[in-house]
Amino acid sequence: MKRLFLLVCAVFVSLAARADEGMWLLPYLQKMNIQQMKEYGCRLSAEDIYSINHSSLKDAIIIFGNGCTGEIVSKEGLIFTNHHCGYESIQKLSSEAHDYLKYGFWAKNNEEELPVDGLEVRFIRQIIDVTAEMTGNIPSTAKQTEYEAKVRENREALVKALKKKNPGMEIVVKDFFGGNQFFAFVKEVYTDIRLVGTPPSAIGKFGGDTDNWMWPRHTGDFSVFRVYADKNNRPAAYSKNNRPYQAETFLKVSTEGYEENDFGMIMGFPGSTQRYMTSYEIDHMLEVENPQRIFIRGERQKLLMEDMLASDKVRIQYASKYAVSSNYWKNSIGMSRGIEKLGVKARKQQQEESYQTWADANTMPQEGLQGALKLIRESVEGKEPYYASMQYISEALMRAVELITPARIATGYSEMLSSKKLNDKKKAEAEAALVEMMTKFYKDFNLATDRKVARRMFEITKQNCKELPSVFAEVIDTKFNGNTDAYVDYLYQHSAFSSLEKALEATKLAPAKLAQDPAVVLAGSVMAKMQELSGKLAESNEKFREGHRLYIKGLMMQQPDKAWASDANFSIRLTYGRILPYSPADGIRYNYYTTLKGVMEKENPESHEFVVPERLKELYKNRDFGGYANAAGELPVAFLVNCDITGGNSGSPVMNADGELIGLAFDGNWEAMSGDVAFEPEYQRTIAVDVRYVLFVMDKFGGAGWLLKEMDIR
C-alpha cells in the first residue's frame, strides 16, 4: 500500500498538460492547478482560494440542504442558491393561502424571514489527507473483504479521534479514486435557516421540463436564504433570540459582466460522476438501468402532472416530488443519447485494451491488477438477473406508491413503542416524533393521486419485473385473480393509512393487529424482496468494488505523469475554464449568453412552463433594468462557462478572475449529457444564471432592494 500512496502523491504534484476536465481538490491547487489558472487569467493566489491558516474563498461556500451548494454573499449570513435547490423548502412553506411557488416571496426585513424546518447548511472547516491513516496498515495484496474490514476499523478510530479534537463538529471521511485515497472533512452544521426570498416559479422554473438541460436558457434559477446562529455565532436550534450568522468571509458581487474567453471558476460540491466507468457498465446502463428509469418515471410523471394541472392543492403537494423525479428522468434520456452519439463505449474499450496490455506486461498476478477488468465484467454479468427487478421494485413501488411510506413508519414505531425497554419519557418522545413524521407526510399526500399512480405502477411491475414481491402471488393472484387494479382499489379502500387521522389511530394498535393492514402487508412484502435481492447482489457488488479499486490504481500506475482527477463524491471541489459559446451541430453556433428578450420571445400563455409574469413584461417594455443591463443595454439572464460540474454543483458560485460572484451554476447542456461518464471538452458547458438578473429580480421585480444594501456589490 505504501507504493500506491507514493504514486497518488506523485500524481497530485504532476503538472502535465491537460484539458479543462477536472473537479479538483482544494489542498492541491498550489501544486496542480494555479499555474494554468493564471494562464487562463485568474488573478488570485491558491492561498486566496484555499488556506489552512486563514480565511479564504472556501469559507464562503456551503453545502445547502442534502444535495446542493450555496454561497454566503454578505456579512449577515445571506445565502444565494438555486431556486430548484430551495424548491422543497419553498414548497414546505407554501399552501393555497400562501402560494410562494406560484407568486414568490420577499421578506421586507429580518423579522419576516421564514424558518424552514429540517433545512441545514454545512461549512467545511478543515480538510485532511488521511490516506496513510486509512490504508497504511493494509497489505497491498489484500482482497476486498479484508480491505473493507480494515478500512471500517480505521475509519471508526479516525472519526473518534477527530471528534475529540473538534468538539461539536461533524466528521466525514470520504474515499477517492475508488478507495485508493482518503480525506477527512470537518464540518460545522447550522440548523436555523430561513427563507428570505424567492421569485415565482414563472421565473425560477421558467421553461420547466422542456428547457431543462437545454441551451439557450432563460431561467432565473435562484433563491435567497439566511443562516442564523446563537449569540456566540455558533449553531443553535431555531430561536427568536438567534441572530444572523456573522460571516468572516463572503463573496463580493460583480455587476461588471464578462466577455467571451474571460476566466471563470466554480467551487462547490459535485455529487457523483463515473469517469472510470468501463464498457461493461455502459452496456448495463444503456440496456437496463436507464431504459427502466425513463419508462417508470415517465409513466408516473404523466399521471402526477394531470392532477397538478387540475388542482392548486395537488400542484403544491407534488411540486417538489415531481421536480426531483423529472430532473433525473430527463438526465437519463440525455445520458443515453450522449453516450451513444459520441461513441463513449468505443473510447472506453480502447482504454481497457491498452490497460490490459500494460497490466499483463508490467505487473505480477498477485497484485490483482491483471484481473481488475475481469472482476468488473463478472460483477456486471452476475447482477443482471437481479438488478433489473430490484430497480423496478425500488422505482415503481417503494418510491412511486406513497402509501407504503406511512405503513413502514408505523410498523417501525409500533415495534418500538410496544417494547418494555422504553421508559415513560422515551415513549412520549417517540410518540411525539411519530405524530410529527406522519403529519409532515400527509401534508403532501393526495389519496386519489397516489391511487391512480399505484394502479399504473402495479400493472407495469407485474408485466416487466421477473422477481416479484410475495404480495403478487399470495394476494393479487390468489384473492384478485391477478387483477392489479382490483387489488389497488381494495388496498386504498381498506388500509388505515388512507388519512392522517386513521393512520395515527392505527399506530396505537398492537404490532400483530397492525400487521394485518393491507398497506403493512404490502410494505413488508416489498422490503422482504428488496432484502432478498440485495443479498443476491452482495457477491457481485463486492467483486465490482475490488475490480474498480484495482483498475483505477492500475490506470494511475500506467500513466504516472497524467494529472488524474477523482470522481465526484459530494466533497468540495474547484473547476475552472473560460466563458465560451459552442457549436452543437453543423451550421449552428450558440452565443455564450441570453437576455430578457428571449424570455419574452418564449412566452406561451397556453403552457404552464412558459408563462411570463405581468410585472416582468412591464419592466421589459419600459426598459426599466436599473443598473443591471450590460454595455449593449441588454439585461443578461444566463451564460455559459466550460467548467466541469455535475449534480450537487447546483447553486455553486461562478466567479471571475478576482473571485467575485458573477453567476450561479444551475445546469449542464443537452449535447454533453454523457459528461458524467466521459468529459466532452468541445461540447461541455455549465449553464449559469447571471448575477445581474438575480439582483434585477430581487430589486426591480421583487422590491427587496434592502437586501442588496448588505452585499458588497462592485
Protein Blocks (a to p, Z undefined) as FASTA:
>chain_A
ZZmmmmmmmmmmpccdcdfbdcddfklmmmmmmmmmmmnopabdfklmpcckbccfklmp
ccehjlpccddfbfnopacddfklmmmmmmmmpcfklcfklnopadfbfklpccdehiac
dddfbdcdfklmmmmmgcfkbcfklmmmmmmmmmmmmmmmmmmmmghiacddddeehipa
ccdddddddfbdcdfbdcdfklmmgoijmlgopacdfbdcdcdddddddfkopacdddfk
bccdddfbdcdddfkbpaehiacddddddfbdcfkbcfklmmmmmmmmmmmmmmmmmmmm
mmmmmmmmmpmklmmmmmmmmmmmmmmmmmmmmmmmmmmmnommmmmmmmmmmmmmmmmm
mccfklommmmmmmmmmmmmmmmmmmmmmmmmmmmmmmmmmmlmmmmmmmmmmmmmmpck
bcfklmmmmmmmmmmmmmmmmmmccfklmmmmmmmmmmmmmmmmmbdcfklmmmmmmmnn
opaklmmmmmmmmpcklbfklmmmmmmpcfklmmmpmklmmmmmmmmmmmmmmmmmmmmm
mmmmmmmmmmmmmmmmmmmmbccddddehiacddddddddddfbghiacdfbdcfklmmm
mpcfkbmklcccfklmmmmmnopnbjmbcfkopacfbdcddbdcdehjgopacddfkopa
fbdcfbdcfklmmmmmoccfklmccddddfklmmmmmmmmnopmmmmmmpccZZ
